[in-house]
Each structure stands twice: as structure tokens, then as C-alpha cells.
């Protein structure tokens, strides 16, 4: 969920998915992945769930491999 992330930078694409680097707010570790909000309403909609805390989460096993 992009609401939990900062320093979001588009780094490329895997198939038709935008791939970003980012860190979680308050955490300096850098991650690579997608933004759940961009998947809602697309063919990857089934990879997005709403966690009990109200934030989106992505099931990466339902997406093409992102490196």
C-alpha cells in the first residue's frame, strides 16, 4: 500500500506492471515491488487484498516474477 511507503521511485516494468523501489515509512531498508493501488481494477486485481488494518496488501505469488 503506497500509504505506508516513501521514497517511491519507478525503476522499470515487468510485463505490464510498474516496478518501484521504496522504503516503508520509518524503515531505511529498500524494497522493490509494485503499488497495490495500481493493481485494483486490472487483471491483477485478484493479487490485492485488504488487510484487517485497512491497508492493501499484495500476494506476489499471483504476479509475474519481480526482481
JOVEN-V631282 format. One record per residue. N is the residue number from 1. PHI is phi in degrees with one decimal (none if undefined). PSI is psi in radians with two decimals (* if undefined). NEAR is the number of other C-alpha atoms within 10 Angstrom. Layout:
n=N phi=PHI psi=PSI near=NEAR
n=N phi=PHI psi=PSI near=NEAR
//
This chain:
n=1 phi=none psi=2.17 near=17
n=2 phi=-64.2 psi=-0.30 near=16
n=3 phi=-70.6 psi=-0.26 near=11
n=4 phi=-101.7 psi=0.03 near=12
n=5 phi=-120.0 psi=2.77 near=16
n=6 phi=-143.2 psi=2.99 near=16
n=7 phi=54.5 psi=0.74 near=13
n=8 phi=-78.2 psi=2.17 near=17
n=9 phi=-133.0 psi=2.24 near=12
n=10 phi=-68.3 psi=2.21 near=14
n=11 phi=-113.9 psi=-0.21 near=11
n=12 phi=159.1 psi=-2.80 near=12
n=13 phi=-135.8 psi=2.59 near=12
n=14 phi=-124.3 psi=2.03 near=13
n=15 phi=53.5 psi=-2.10 near=11
n=16 phi=-107.3 psi=0.38 near=8
n=17 phi=-102.7 psi=2.33 near=17
n=18 phi=-73.6 psi=2.38 near=16
n=19 phi=-116.8 psi=2.37 near=20
n=20 phi=-127.2 psi=2.75 near=17
n=21 phi=-106.7 psi=2.63 near=17
n=22 phi=-167.5 psi=2.97 near=22
n=23 phi=-130.2 psi=2.71 near=17
n=24 phi=-77.0 psi=2.53 near=17
n=25 phi=-54.1 psi=2.20 near=12
n=26 phi=85.0 psi=-0.02 near=9
n=27 phi=-122.1 psi=2.29 near=10
n=28 phi=-90.0 psi=-0.16 near=11
n=29 phi=-65.9 psi=2.40 near=9
n=30 phi=-96.9 psi=2.42 near=12
n=31 phi=-124.2 psi=2.82 near=13
n=32 phi=-123.4 psi=2.33 near=15
n=33 phi=178.8 psi=-2.85 near=18
n=34 phi=-109.7 psi=2.97 near=23
n=35 phi=-104.4 psi=2.12 near=20
n=36 phi=-54.9 psi=-0.70 near=20
n=37 phi=-59.2 psi=-0.53 near=16
n=38 phi=-74.3 psi=-0.32 near=15
n=39 phi=-89.1 psi=-0.42 near=17
n=40 phi=-61.3 psi=2.26 near=15
n=41 phi=81.9 psi=0.14 near=10
n=42 phi=-111.0 psi=-3.08 near=10
n=43 phi=-66.9 psi=-0.20 near=8
n=44 phi=-98.7 psi=0.20 near=17
n=45 phi=-53.5 psi=-0.59 near=15
n=46 phi=-69.8 psi=-0.17 near=14
n=47 phi=-88.2 psi=-0.09 near=17
n=48 phi=-109.6 psi=2.32 near=21
n=49 phi=-129.1 psi=2.79 near=15
n=50 phi=-105.0 psi=2.08 near=12
n=51 phi=-69.2 psi=2.81 near=10
n=52 phi=-60.1 psi=-0.35 near=7
n=53 phi=-83.9 psi=-0.02 near=6
n=54 phi=93.4 psi=-0.07 near=9
n=55 phi=-94.9 psi=2.62 near=13
n=56 phi=-70.8 psi=2.61 near=18
n=57 phi=-137.0 psi=2.62 near=16
n=58 phi=-112.2 psi=2.31 near=22
n=59 phi=-94.2 psi=1.70 near=12
n=60 phi=-64.7 psi=-0.30 near=13
n=61 phi=-69.3 psi=-0.23 near=8
n=62 phi=-99.6 psi=0.15 near=12
n=63 phi=-120.0 psi=2.82 near=15
n=64 phi=-59.3 psi=2.71 near=12
n=65 phi=-64.2 psi=2.21 near=10
n=66 phi=-112.1 psi=2.22 near=14
n=67 phi=-117.6 psi=* near=7
//
